[in-house]
Amino acid sequence: MKYLVIIFVGFFLSVLLPFNTNSQIITDEYGSPGYNSVLGGLGISITYVNIPHQQAFSNDSSGCIEMWINPSVLGVNPEVMISKGAGSAVSFLFGIGTNSKLYFRIGHTDFINTNGASITVNQWTHVAVTWTGRTIRTVTFYINGSASGSSVSSGASWNSNTDAIRIGGSQANPTNFFQGYIDEVRYWSISNANLILNNRFTGIGDVTGANVSSSLTSGAFYAGLISSWTFNQTGSTVYDYISGYNGTYIGSAASTPVLSGTPLPYNFAMKFSGGSNDHIRIPNNTIFQQSGDGTLEMWFKPLSFSSEQILISKGSVPNSLSFILGVTATTGKLYFGSGSSVVINQTGAGLNLNQWNHIAVAWTTITPNFEVKFYKNGKINGSPSTLPAVMPTTTDPVWVGSSLLYNLSVKGWIDELRLWNPALTEQQIRTYMFVSGKTIPASAGILASWNFDGNLNNTTITTGITGSLNNSSNNNACRFSGYSNDTLSGSYSSNFISHSTVINRNTSPNPFPSSYNINNPFLAIPDNNPAGISDSIIISGTPGVVTAVEVFLGIDHTYVGDLIVSVTAPNGTSKILTNNNGAGGKNIMTFFNDNFTNLPSTPNYLAPWGYLKPVTAMGSFNSSPVNGYWKIKVVDNAGSDAGVLKGWGIKLDFVTGTGQTGSEIPKVFKLIQNYPNPFNPSTKIAYHLPKATYVSLKVFDASGRTVKELENGRKDAGIYEYEWNASDLSSGVYFYKLTAGDFTDTKRMILVK
């Protein structure tokens, strides 16, 4: 349930060829396959998830069940969301009554949330129930993070059985099935209201090995978690990566791609509360012995500079640290050390409190020293420093958020922690700073990456470096965080402030950041100022005419409904991306593309969005040339809010060639067979226009998906020829289709590499 959108692809055939092939690649930084899904396909008695019996599900003295639900029908019959037990005396049953109120059954006894709030149809709501006691049991219901109504106490006998758990239905009452969607179902052995409030906006686990050696459940915020079912994996198995209590989809129940407007964000971060035990431990590995060139980078949002903080370190012996990266007290300046030496970035700017800062330190061997460069927000920060080129080898674990040697804990959030070899350049840092580490190829030199999206696993090919919250005392208060104010109760709304650091678009035809021109201005947006701010990306050496554009945009702002964002092409054509849309939404981290479905004004699809159709279609920017200045402008036209243009980028599809080939006016519309055919990788496509008209020329793959839009705009009468370069596509059969007024024609071509 993240800020994502689905486009249902519609086709109709013309001469057995696709005509309309708009499609959207969903993105998600959270889900393990690269997207997030929910439990769908429910609505009849034979559709549910079946979780085989485990003794751990028999904790009758205390427990908690929580989940997100989106019911499509209420009030006709009772609806069961989860249950265990086939007879009349169940172990437990959690459902919604005909009065739209929650109820919970233990054995024969029903506990009804009589004075609690009603559940709403067609809306995502977080619900939970806790129980305590044996003879007299006390049941408390929770809606959207806070207690709903009064607790209910009554005598009730838990019915121990070996029946399976059903999610979305009930063995005891098969006709009382749930109708709608369910997500993030969790079963706890403890009753703790604080855990419900703090964890509801994050998925927990979601990837193989997420809880090896209790790496998660050893932490204070996950102690007592028995199972977490996220429904993010395709196939017939429903995975529980906490205890391995996997289940099976029954009937039409299935992992279903998310709907727009769902409340879990596409990106999580790790929150460090500043406690003396709050840190992540990562096992020793040879990749951490970077005695040559290397880079450490991360996103960091500090809450305080009242004391020194260590972001990451390795080593337990004074003067023999492999490395240490920290922040000074008061000034918030970075420092880096190795062996017995430390350099402080005295000439550089300090970090910004309560803001996301992208930070990096790169060291290059210049015998006999390291040249150390600090970066802030993708730009060199201060003068280079010098360290002796000695990086002691230790067998100690890496500590994130503190140090094995010094108790100097972080207070704030960390996201996308990465280790590289080589030392990254400023250009390389800018290229990768906004993109998920999941999508960075090993060939780029990335050794390790932790994105903290519901797990502490490394996302690169390096094995054996999964992090852990285990500090031997189970009082580590680090936790995954979906929003910087996620301790607020209440229904999901634009009030929640997302961690808008990175985004994932790891699918053809537009993988990010490949083929994008990216800039990272980090310009303050003046409040209530019609002049706004502008930034330019200059493209040169790429002759051609634009056919389609995709824009990446990253803005931190406290009220995005104040913003007007536009892009201007080298030919002076301007297009508006968002125009006072998003109301009180916080931050923007999204892609704009004409082929996406949701506009910024789409109800229930809230900032920071993810995929948007721009307010005014970009098309080809009136066939703008590729080369020249591409400019973005951001205007805040209302008072009392502040923001920063962090980054933006453009991906241009274009054609090269002669354009109109002469002054001759043809007598009929005609689409010419491309030449050469087969081709590798370039071919020429010509067409005839006997009169001025609107022209669309698109290329499709064999499945009917649009892979290139070569022309989209009005053309004068004439004969046109374009040379199309398909170097970014794989070998295969493709089709190109011309639409010019009422005329349409499609031809087949073959790319052979």
C-alpha positions in Angstrom: 0.0 0.0 0.0 2.4 2.7 -1.2 2.2 5.8 -3.2 1.9 4.0 -6.5 -0.5 3.9 -9.4 -1.7 1.1 -11.7 -2.9 1.6 -15.3 -5.0 -1.2 -16.6 -3.8 -1.7 -20.1 -6.4 -1.5 -22.8 -6.0 -2.8 -26.3 -8.2 -3.1 -29.4 -7.0 -4.6 -32.6 -6.6 -2.9 -36.0 -5.5 -5.4 -38.6 -4.5 -7.5 -35.6 -2.1 -4.8 -34.3 -2.3 -2.8 -31.1 -3.8 0.7 -31.4 -3.7 2.1 -27.9 -0.9 0.7 -25.7 -0.6 3.1 -22.8 0.9 1.2 -19.9 2.6 2.1 -16.6 5.4 0.5 -14.8 4.6 0.5 -11.2 7.4 1.4 -8.8 8.1 0.9 -5.2 11.2 1.2 -3.1 9.6 -1.1 -0.5 8.4 -4.4 -1.9 11.0 -7.1 -2.4 10.3 -7.7 -6.1 10.4 -4.0 -6.7 6.8 -3.2 -6.1 4.2 -3.5 -3.4 1.0 -5.6 -3.4 -1.9 -6.3 -1.2 -4.1 -9.4 -0.6 -6.9 -9.2 -3.3 -9.2 -11.6 -5.0 -11.4 -12.0 -1.8 -15.1 -12.0 -1.7 -16.4 -15.5 -1.6 -16.2 -18.4 0.9 -13.6 -20.3 -1.0 -11.1 -17.5 -1.4 -8.7 -16.8 1.5 -5.1 -17.3 2.7 -4.4 -20.5 4.5 -1.7 -20.4 7.2 -1.0 -23.9 8.7 -1.2 -24.3 12.5 1.8 -23.4 14.6 2.1 -23.6 18.3 3.2 -20.0 18.4 -0.4 -19.0 17.4 -1.7 -20.4 20.7 -0.4 -17.6 23.0 -3.8 -17.2 24.8 -2.6 -15.0 27.7 -1.7 -11.9 25.6 -1.4 -11.0 21.9 -2.1 -8.6 19.1 -3.3 -8.9 15.6 -3.0 -5.9 13.2 -3.6 -5.2 9.5 -4.7 -2.6 6.9 -8.1 -3.2 5.4 -10.1 -1.7 2.6 -13.6 -3.1 2.6 -15.8 -2.8 -0.4 -19.0 -3.9 1.3 -20.1 -3.5 4.9 -23.4 -3.9 6.8 -24.9 -6.9 5.0 -23.2 -9.8 6.9 -20.5 -10.0 9.5 -17.1 -10.1 7.8 -14.1 -12.0 9.1 -10.6 -10.7 8.4 -8.7 -13.4 10.2 -9.6 -16.4 12.3 -8.3 -19.7 13.7 -10.7 -22.6 14.4 -13.2 -24.7 12.5 -15.7 -25.4 15.2 -18.1 -23.1 17.1 -15.4 -22.6 19.7 -12.6 -20.9 17.8 -9.2 -19.9 19.1 -9.7 -16.3 17.8 -11.7 -14.5 15.2 -11.3 -10.8 14.3 -14.0 -9.2 12.1 -16.5 -6.5 11.4 -20.1 -6.7 12.5 -23.2 -5.7 10.6 -23.0 -2.4 12.5 -19.6 -1.8 10.8 -17.9 -2.0 14.3 -15.0 -4.3 15.0 -15.4 -7.4 17.1 -13.1 -10.2 18.4 -14.0 -13.7 19.5 -12.1 -15.9 21.9 -13.6 -19.4 22.2 -17.3 -18.9 22.5 -17.2 -15.3 23.7 -17.6 -12.2 21.5 -16.0 -8.9 22.5 -17.7 -6.1 20.6 -16.3 -2.6 20.0 -19.7 -1.1 20.8 -18.7 2.5 21.6 -15.8 2.5 19.1 -15.7 4.1 15.7 -17.3 2.5 12.6 -15.2 1.2 9.7 -15.6 3.0 6.4 -16.0 1.3 3.0 -13.6 1.9 0.1 -11.0 3.5 2.4 -7.8 2.1 3.8 -8.0 1.8 7.6 -5.4 0.4 10.0 -7.1 -1.9 12.6 -5.7 -3.9 15.5 -6.9 -5.8 18.5 -5.0 -6.8 21.7 -5.9 -9.2 24.4 -4.6 -9.8 27.9 -5.4 -12.1 30.8 -6.4 -15.7 31.1 -9.5 -16.1 33.3 -10.9 -12.6 32.8 -9.7 -11.3 29.4 -9.4 -7.7 28.4 -9.8 -6.9 24.8 -8.9 -3.4 23.3 -9.6 -2.3 19.7 -7.5 0.2 17.8 -8.3 2.2 14.6 -5.7 4.2 12.8 -3.2 3.9 15.7 -5.3 4.8 18.7 -7.6 3.0 21.0 -11.2 2.9 19.7 -13.8 3.0 22.4 -13.5 1.4 25.8 -11.7 -1.9 26.5 -14.0 -4.8 27.0 -13.4 -7.4 29.8 -15.1 -10.8 30.1 -14.5 -14.4 31.0 -13.5 -16.4 28.0 -11.8 -19.8 27.4 -9.3 -20.0 24.6 -10.0 -23.1 22.4 -6.7 -24.7 21.6 -6.8 -26.5 18.2 -4.6 -27.4 15.3 -6.7 -25.7 12.7 -5.1 -23.3 10.2 -5.3 -19.5 10.3 -7.5 -18.1 7.6 -7.0 -14.5 6.3 -10.0 -13.1 4.5 -12.4 -15.8 5.8 -13.4 -18.2 8.5 -13.7 -22.0 8.9 -16.2 -21.4 11.7 -18.4 -19.1 9.6 -17.6 -19.7 5.9 -20.3 -17.3 4.7 -18.8 -14.4 6.7 -16.0 -13.8 4.3 -14.2 -10.4 3.9 -14.9 -8.4 0.8 -12.2 -6.0 -0.2 -8.4 -5.8 0.2 -6.1 -6.6 3.1 -2.4 -5.8 3.7 0.4 -6.1 6.2 -1.1 -8.7 8.5 0.9 -9.2 11.7 0.6 -11.5 14.7 2.3 -10.6 18.0 2.7 -12.5 21.2 2.5 -9.3 23.2 0.0 -6.5 23.8 1.6 -3.1 23.3 -0.2 0.0 22.0 3.0 1.8 21.3 4.1 -0.9 18.8 0.8 -0.5 16.9 1.2 3.2 16.6 4.8 3.3 15.6 4.8 0.3 13.1 1.5 0.8 11.2 3.1 2.7 8.3 5.9 0.2 7.6 6.1 -3.3 6.4 8.4 -5.6 8.5 10.5 -8.3 6.9 9.5 -8.8 3.3 12.7 -10.4 2.1 14.4 -13.7 2.5 16.6 -13.8 5.6 15.2 -10.6 7.1 15.1 -12.1 10.6 18.0 -14.5 10.5 19.3 -15.0 14.1 16.5 -12.7 15.3 18.1 -9.8 13.6 14.8 -7.8 13.8 12.9 -9.4 16.7 15.9 -8.7 19.0 15.0 -5.0 18.8 12.7 -3.4 21.2 10.1 -2.4 18.5 9.9 -5.9 17.1 10.2 -8.1 20.1 7.2 -10.4 20.3 6.5 -10.3 16.6 5.6 -13.8 15.5 4.6 -13.4 11.9 4.3 -10.7 9.2 2.5 -11.4 6.0 3.1 -8.6 3.4 1.6 -10.3 0.2 4.4 -8.8 -1.9 5.5 -11.9 -3.7 3.9 -13.4 -6.7 3.1 -17.1 -7.0 1.0 -19.4 -4.8 3.0 -19.0 -1.5 2.3 -16.3 1.1 5.6 -15.6 2.8 6.3 -14.9 6.5 10.0 -13.8 6.7 9.9 -13.4 10.5 9.3 -17.0 11.5 8.9 -18.8 8.2 5.2 -19.6 8.9 4.3 -19.4 5.2 0.9 -20.0 3.8 -1.0 -20.5 0.5 -3.4 -18.5 -1.6 -6.7 -20.4 -1.9 -9.2 -19.9 -4.7 -8.9 -16.5 -6.4 -7.0 -14.9 -3.5 -3.8 -13.5 -4.8 -1.0 -10.9 -4.4 -2.5 -7.9 -6.1 -0.6 -4.8 -7.3 -1.5 -1.8 -5.2 -4.2 0.7 -5.8 -3.7 4.4 -5.9 -4.1 6.3 -2.6 -2.8 3.5 -0.4 -1.1 4.6 2.8 2.3 2.9 3.1 4.9 5.0 1.4 7.3 3.6 -1.2 10.3 4.4 0.9 11.2 3.8 4.5 14.1 5.1 6.6 15.8 3.9 9.8 15.0 6.0 12.9 17.7 6.3 15.6 16.4 7.7 18.8 19.8 8.7 20.3 19.7 6.1 23.1 22.9 4.4 24.2 21.8 1.1 22.8 20.4 2.3 19.5 22.6 1.0 16.7 22.8 -1.5 13.9 25.5 -4.2 13.8 26.8 -5.5 10.5 29.1 -8.5 10.5 32.8 -8.2 9.5 33.6 -8.7 5.8 36.6 -8.2 3.6 34.8 -5.5 1.6 35.2 -3.2 4.6 39.0 -3.3 4.3 39.1 -0.5 1.7 42.8 0.4 2.0 42.5 1.7 -1.6 40.0 4.2 -3.0 36.5 4.2 -1.6 33.3 6.1 -0.7 30.7 6.0 2.0 27.4 7.8 1.4 24.0 8.0 2.9 21.0 10.3 3.4 20.9 11.7 6.9 18.2 13.8 8.7 19.5 15.0 12.0 17.2 16.0 14.9 19.9 17.5 17.1 23.5 18.7 17.2 23.7 18.9 21.0 26.4 16.3 21.0 28.8 14.5 18.6 27.2 11.7 16.6 28.9 8.7 14.9 27.1 7.7 11.7 29.1 4.6 10.9 32.4 3.1 12.3 34.4 -0.1 12.4 36.9 -0.9 15.2 37.1 -1.3 18.9 40.7 -0.2 19.7 41.8 3.4 20.0 44.1 4.6 17.1 43.2 1.4 15.1 39.8 2.2 13.7 39.3 0.9 10.1 37.1 3.9 9.5 34.8 6.3 11.4 32.3 8.9 9.9 30.6 11.3 12.2 29.1 14.7 12.8 30.5 17.4 15.2 28.4 18.8 18.0 26.9 22.3 17.6 28.2 23.0 14.1 27.1 19.7 12.4 30.2 19.4 10.3 31.3 16.0 9.0 34.5 14.3 10.0 36.2 11.1 8.8 39.0 9.1 10.3 41.1 5.9 9.9 43.8 4.4 12.0 44.9 7.1 14.5 44.0 10.1 12.3 40.7 12.1 11.9 40.0 15.1 9.7 37.1 17.5 10.3 35.5 19.3 7.3 36.3 22.7 8.8 36.0 24.6 5.6 32.8 23.0 4.6 29.2 23.8 5.5 27.5 22.1 8.4 24.5 19.8 7.9 20.9 21.1 8.1 18.8 20.2 11.1 15.4 18.6 10.5 16.2 18.2 6.8 17.4 15.4 4.6 21.0 15.9 3.8 22.8 13.7 1.3 26.3 13.2 2.6 29.4 11.4 1.2 33.0 11.0 2.0 35.4 9.8 -0.7 39.1 8.9 -0.2 41.7 8.5 -2.9 45.2 7.0 -2.5 47.9 9.6 -3.3 50.9 7.9 -1.7 51.6 8.1 1.1 48.3 9.7 2.0 44.6 9.6 1.4 43.0 12.6 -0.2 39.6 13.0 1.5 36.7 14.9 0.0 33.5 15.6 1.7 30.2 16.1 -0.2 26.9 17.6 0.8 23.8 17.2 -1.3 25.8 16.0 -4.3 28.4 18.8 -4.3 31.9 19.1 -3.0 31.8 20.6 0.5 34.9 22.4 1.7 38.5 21.8 0.7 40.1 18.3 0.4 41.9 17.0 3.4 44.8 14.6 3.9 45.0 11.4 6.0 47.8 8.9 6.2 46.9 6.1 3.8 46.5 3.5 6.5 43.2 1.6 7.0 43.8 -1.0 9.8 42.3 -4.4 9.3 40.0 -5.4 12.1 37.6 -8.3 12.7 35.1 -6.0 14.5 31.6 -5.6 13.2 30.5 -2.4 11.6 28.3 -0.2 13.8 25.7 2.1 12.2 24.3 4.9 14.4 27.0 4.7 17.0 30.4 3.1 17.7 31.8 0.0 19.4 34.5 2.2 20.8 32.6 5.5 21.6 29.0 5.8 22.8 28.0 8.7 20.6 24.6 7.8 19.2 22.7 9.3 16.3 19.5 11.1 16.8 17.6 11.3 13.5 17.0 9.2 10.4 19.4 7.4 8.1 18.5 6.0 4.6 20.3 4.4 1.7 23.7 3.7 3.4 26.2 2.6 0.7 29.9 1.6 0.4 31.7 2.0 -2.9 35.0 1.2 -4.5 36.2 3.5 -6.2 36.1 7.0 -4.8 33.0 8.5 -6.5 33.2 11.7 -8.5 30.8 14.5 -8.0 29.0 13.5 -11.3 28.7 9.9 -10.1 27.3 11.0 -6.7 24.7 13.2 -8.5 23.7 10.4 -10.8 22.9 7.9 -8.1 21.9 10.0 -5.1 18.1 9.9 -5.8 18.0 6.3 -7.1 17.4 3.1 -5.0 20.5 1.1 -4.3 18.5 -1.9 -5.4 18.9 -0.8 -9.0 22.6 0.1 -9.1 24.6 -2.5 -11.1 27.6 -4.1 -9.5 29.7 -2.8 -12.4 29.3 0.7 -11.0 31.5 -0.3 -8.1 28.9 -0.5 -5.4 29.9 -3.0 -2.7 27.2 -2.8 -0.1 23.8 -1.0 0.2 21.2 -1.0 3.0 17.9 0.7 2.2 16.1 -0.1 5.5 12.8 -0.8 3.7 11.5 -3.2 6.3 14.7 -5.2 6.6 18.4 -4.8 7.3 19.6 -6.8 4.4 22.3 -5.7 2.0 20.9 -5.3 -1.6 24.1 -5.9 -3.5 25.7 -9.3 -4.5 27.9 -9.3 -1.4 26.7 -11.9 1.1 26.9 -12.2 4.9 26.4 -8.6 5.8 22.8 -8.5 6.9 22.4 -6.0 9.8 21.0 -6.8 13.2 19.4 -5.0 16.1 20.7 -7.5 18.6 22.7 -5.8 21.3 22.3 -8.7 23.9 19.9 -6.7 26.0 16.9 -6.4 23.6 16.6 -2.7 24.3 17.7 -1.4 20.9 15.1 1.2 20.0 16.0 1.6 16.3 13.0 1.1 14.1 11.8 1.4 10.5 10.0 4.6 9.8 7.5 5.4 7.1 7.0 9.1 7.9 9.0 11.5 10.0 5.8 12.2 12.0 4.5 8.6 12.0 3.8 8.6 15.7 0.7 10.7 15.0 -2.5 8.7 15.2 -5.4 9.2 12.8 -6.3 8.2 9.3 -3.8 8.5 6.5 -3.8 12.0 5.0 -1.6 14.6 3.5 -0.4 15.6 7.0 2.2 12.8 7.1 5.7 13.8 6.0 7.3 11.2 3.8 11.0 10.3 3.6 11.5 11.5 0.1 15.1 10.5 -0.5 15.1 7.9 -3.3 12.8 6.4 -5.8 12.9 3.1 -7.8 12.0 2.9 -11.6 13.9 -0.3 -12.4 11.9 -1.4 -15.5 12.2 -0.9 -19.2 11.6 1.2 -21.2 12.6 4.0 -18.8 15.0 2.7 -16.1 16.2 5.4 -13.7 18.8 6.9 -13.8 19.9 5.4 -17.1 19.4 7.8 -20.0 18.4 10.7 -17.6 20.2 14.0 -17.4 20.1 14.8 -13.7 20.8 17.9 -11.7 20.8 18.5 -7.9 20.4 22.3 -7.3 19.1 22.2 -3.7 17.7 25.6 -4.2 15.5 27.3 -1.6 12.1 28.0 -3.0 11.1 31.6 -2.0 7.8 31.8 -0.1 5.0 33.5 -1.9 7.2 34.9 -4.7 6.0 34.9 -8.3 9.6 35.0 -9.5 10.3 31.6 -8.1 13.5 29.8 -8.8 14.9 28.2 -11.9 17.5 25.6 -12.8 18.8 24.5 -16.2 20.2 21.3 -17.7 22.3 21.9 -20.8 22.4 19.2 -23.4 24.8 19.3 -26.3 26.3 16.9 -28.9 23.0 15.1 -29.4 21.5 16.2 -32.7 17.9 15.3 -33.1 14.3 16.3 -32.5 12.4 15.5 -29.3 9.5 13.0 -29.6 8.7 12.4 -25.9 9.9 13.5 -22.5 9.9 12.1 -19.0 10.7 14.3 -16.0 12.0 13.3 -12.6 11.3 15.7 -9.8 12.4 15.8 -6.1 11.1 18.7 -3.9 10.9 19.0 -0.1 8.1 21.4 0.7 5.6 21.7 3.6 2.6 22.5 1.3 2.9 21.4 -2.3 -0.5 22.9 -3.1 1.3 26.2 -3.2 3.6 25.2 -6.0 3.5 25.8 -9.8 6.2 23.7 -11.6 6.9 24.1 -15.3 9.6 22.9 -17.8 10.7 24.9 -20.8 12.4 23.3 -23.8 15.2 24.8 -25.9 12.7 26.1 -28.4 10.9 28.1 -25.7 7.9 25.8 -25.4 6.7 25.5 -21.7 4.6 22.8 -20.1 3.1 22.8 -16.6 3.8 19.8 -14.5 1.7 20.7 -11.4 -0.4 23.8 -10.8 -1.3 24.4 -7.1 -2.2 20.7 -6.8 -1.7 18.3 -3.9 -3.2 20.7 -1.3 -1.4 20.2 2.1 0.8 17.3 0.8 4.4 17.2 1.9 7.2 16.8 -0.6 7.3 15.6 -4.2 9.3 12.6 -5.4 7.8 11.5 -8.7 8.1 10.9 -12.4 6.0 12.9 -14.9 5.0 11.1 -18.2 2.1 11.7 -20.6 1.4 8.0 -20.5 0.7 7.8 -16.8 -2.9 7.8 -15.5 -3.2 10.0 -12.4 -3.0 13.8 -12.5 -1.7 15.7 -9.6 -5.4 16.5 -8.8 -6.5 12.9 -8.7 -8.4 12.4 -5.4 -6.8 10.1 -2.8 -3.5 9.9 -4.7 -1.4 12.1 -2.5 2.1 13.7 -2.6 4.9 12.7 -2.9 3.0 10.7 -5.6 5.4 8.4 -7.6 3.9 8.6 -11.1 2.0 11.5 -12.5 0.5 12.7 -15.8 1.5 16.4 -16.1 -1.2 19.1 -15.9 -0.4 19.9 -19.6 0.7 17.1 -21.9 4.4 17.4 -22.8 4.3 15.6 -26.1 7.4 16.6 -28.1 7.5 20.1 -26.8 6.5 21.2 -30.3 9.3 19.1 -31.8 11.9 20.9 -29.8 15.6 20.2 -30.6 17.3 18.0 -28.1 20.3 20.3 -27.7 20.1 23.5 -25.7 18.9 24.7 -22.3 16.1 22.7 -20.6 14.8 24.8 -17.7 12.6 24.0 -14.7 10.9 26.7 -12.8 9.3 26.4 -9.4 7.0 29.1 -8.0 5.4 29.2 -4.5 2.4 31.5 -4.9 1.1 31.5 -1.3 2.5 32.3 2.1 3.7 30.6 5.2 5.4 27.5 3.8 9.0 26.7 2.8 10.7 24.2 0.5 13.8 23.2 -1.5 14.2 22.0 -5.1 16.5 19.1 -4.4 16.8 17.5 -7.8 15.3 17.0 -11.2 16.1 15.2 -14.4 14.9 14.7 -17.9 14.9 11.7 -20.2 14.4 12.6 -23.9 13.2 10.3 -26.7 14.2 11.7 -30.0 14.7 11.0 -33.7 17.6 12.0 -35.9 17.6 12.6 -39.7 16.6 15.1 -42.3 13.0 15.8 -41.3 11.1 17.2 -44.3 13.0 15.9 -47.4 11.8 18.5 -50.0 9.1 20.9 -51.1 7.1 18.3 -53.1 3.5 17.9 -51.8 2.3 14.3 -52.2 -1.2 13.4 -53.4 -2.0 10.8 -50.8 -1.2 9.8 -47.2 1.4 7.0 -47.2 3.6 5.2 -44.7 6.8 3.8 -46.3 8.4 0.5 -45.3 11.5 1.3 -43.2 15.0 0.9 -44.8 17.1 -1.1 -44.1 15.0 -3.9 -42.7 16.2 -5.9 -40.8 18.3 -3.2 -39.2 21.0 -2.7 -36.5 20.6 -0.4 -34.8 19.4 2.5 -37.1 16.7 2.6 -39.7 14.9 5.2 -41.7 11.1 5.7 -41.6 9.4 7.9 -44.2 5.8 9.1 -44.6 3.8 11.3 -46.9 1.3 14.1 -45.8 -0.8 15.6 -48.6 -2.1 18.3 -46.2 -1.2 19.7 -42.8 -2.5 17.6 -40.0 -1.8 16.2 -36.5 0.7 13.4 -36.7 1.4 10.5 -34.3 4.2 8.0 -35.1 4.8 5.3 -32.6 6.8 2.1 -32.3 5.4 -1.0 -30.5 7.0 -4.3 -29.4 5.4 -7.7 -30.2 3.3 -7.5 -27.1 1.7 -4.2 -28.1 3.6 -2.0 -25.6 4.7 1.4 -26.8 8.5 1.6 -26.8 9.0 4.8 -28.6 6.9 7.8 -29.7 8.7 9.2 -32.7 6.3 12.0 -33.6 3.5 13.7 -31.7 2.4 17.1 -33.1 1.1 19.1 -36.1 3.0 18.9 -39.4 2.8 20.8 -42.6 2.1 18.9 -45.9 5.2 17.2 -47.3 7.4 14.2 -47.3 9.2 13.3 -44.1 12.0 10.9 -43.2 13.4 10.2 -39.8 16.4 8.0 -38.8 15.6 6.1 -35.7 18.3 4.6 -33.5 17.1 1.6 -31.5 20.4 0.9 -29.7 18.5 0.8 -26.3 16.2 -2.0 -27.4 16.8 -5.8 -27.7 16.5 -7.8 -30.9 13.0 -8.7 -32.1 10.0 -7.9 -34.2 8.6 -4.3 -33.8 5.8 -2.4 -35.4 5.5 1.3 -36.3 2.2 3.0 -36.7 1.4 6.3 -38.4 -1.8 8.2 -37.4 -2.4 11.4 -39.5 -5.9 12.8 -39.3 -8.2 9.9 -40.3 -5.4 8.0 -41.9 -3.7 5.1 -40.1 -1.2 2.5 -41.3 1.1 0.0 -39.5 4.2 -1.8 -40.7 6.5 -4.5 -39.4 10.2 -4.2 -38.9 12.9 -6.4 -37.4 15.8 -5.4 -35.2 18.8 -7.8 -35.3 21.8 -7.3 -33.0 
